[in-house]
Amino acid sequence: MSLKLQLLGKLGEDLAATYLKKHGYRVIERNFKKRYGEIDIIAVKDTVLVFVEVKTRIGLHFGRPEEAVTKRKLREVIQTSQYYALLHPELPVSQRVDVIAIILDTDEKVVSFEHIQNVTG
């Protein structure tokens, strides 16, 4: 992955984490990686453990960001989230997967920000 894409991803994750905190989520971990998958943000909201996949794009040249969350990617997130939950039995049992889709302009200003809750594929 190019450095520019890595920086874009980090910017999107920073924007998403800030948004989640402002909306009552407690962010407990970022970039949890295992060999079969990665979760961008792990948070708790009320009594729910929330696993967040963040997709960020500059413009729509490559499609809407949420379109990049394929069934395969969603399966990876779910598998990784189940493993994470096993490692942390003290966290809420109830879980969901959310997607945050961010579109920026060429100056990296937010054009669109969408929080899609409880993505099931």
C-alpha positions in Angstrom: 0.0 0.0 0.0 1.4 3.4 -0.9 2.2 5.9 1.7 -0.4 8.3 0.4 -3.1 5.6 0.8 -1.9 4.8 4.3 -2.1 8.5 5.2 -5.5 8.7 3.7 -6.7 5.7 5.7 -5.2 7.1 8.9 -6.9 10.5 8.3 -10.2 8.7 7.8 -9.8 6.6 10.9 -8.9 9.7 13.0 -12.0 11.5 11.7 -14.1 8.4 12.5 -12.7 8.0 16.0 -13.4 11.7 16.7 -17.0 11.4 15.4 -17.6 8.2 17.5 -16.3 9.8 20.7 -18.5 12.9 20.1 -21.5 10.5 19.8 -21.0 8.7 23.0 -18.8 5.8 21.9 -15.8 4.8 24.0 -13.0 3.9 21.6 -11.0 1.1 23.2 -8.7 0.0 20.4 -7.6 0.9 16.9 -6.1 -1.2 14.2 -6.4 -4.6 15.8 -4.7 -7.0 13.4 -4.6 -10.7 13.2 -3.4 -12.8 10.3 -6.9 -13.2 8.9 -8.1 -9.7 9.3 -8.0 -6.2 10.8 -10.5 -4.0 12.6 -10.0 -0.3 12.2 -11.8 0.8 15.4 -13.2 -1.1 18.3 -15.6 0.8 20.6 -18.3 0.4 23.2 -21.6 2.2 23.0 -24.1 1.6 25.8 -24.1 -2.3 26.2 -22.8 -3.1 22.6 -19.3 -3.9 21.5 -19.0 -2.2 18.1 -16.4 -3.1 15.4 -16.0 -0.3 12.9 -14.6 -0.6 9.3 -13.6 2.8 8.0 -13.4 3.5 4.3 -12.1 6.8 3.0 -11.9 8.1 -0.6 -10.9 11.3 -2.3 -13.8 11.8 -4.8 -15.8 9.1 -6.4 -13.4 8.0 -9.1 -13.1 4.5 -7.5 -16.7 4.3 -6.4 -18.4 5.1 -3.0 -16.3 4.1 0.0 -18.9 1.7 1.5 -18.8 -0.3 -1.8 -15.3 -1.4 -0.8 -16.8 -3.4 2.1 -17.4 -6.6 0.2 -18.9 -9.8 1.6 -15.4 -11.2 1.9 -14.2 -8.2 3.8 -17.2 -8.3 6.1 -16.5 -12.0 6.8 -12.9 -11.1 7.8 -14.1 -8.4 10.1 -16.7 -10.7 11.7 -14.1 -13.5 12.2 -11.6 -11.1 13.7 -14.3 -9.5 15.9 -15.3 -12.9 17.3 -11.6 -13.6 18.1 -11.3 -10.2 19.8 -14.4 -10.8 21.9 -12.9 -14.1 23.1 -9.8 -12.3 24.2 -11.9 -9.7 26.1 -14.7 -11.5 28.0 -15.1 -8.4 30.2 -16.5 -6.5 27.3 -20.2 -6.5 26.3 -21.5 -9.7 24.7 -23.8 -7.9 22.3 -21.9 -7.0 19.1 -22.3 -5.3 15.8 -20.3 -4.2 12.8 -20.6 -0.6 11.6 -19.1 1.0 8.5 -18.0 4.6 8.4 -17.8 5.9 4.8 -15.9 9.2 4.2 -15.5 11.1 1.0 -13.0 13.9 0.9 -12.2 16.6 -1.7 -8.7 17.1 -3.1 -7.9 19.4 -0.1 -8.9 16.6 2.3 -12.0 18.4 3.5 -15.0 16.2 4.3 -17.6 16.1 1.5 -19.6 13.2 2.8 -19.6 11.3 6.1 -21.9 8.4 6.6 -22.2 6.1 9.6 -23.9 2.8 8.6 -24.8 0.8 11.7 -25.2 -3.0 12.0 -23.9 -4.0 8.6 -24.8 -7.6 7.9 -23.8 -7.9 4.2 
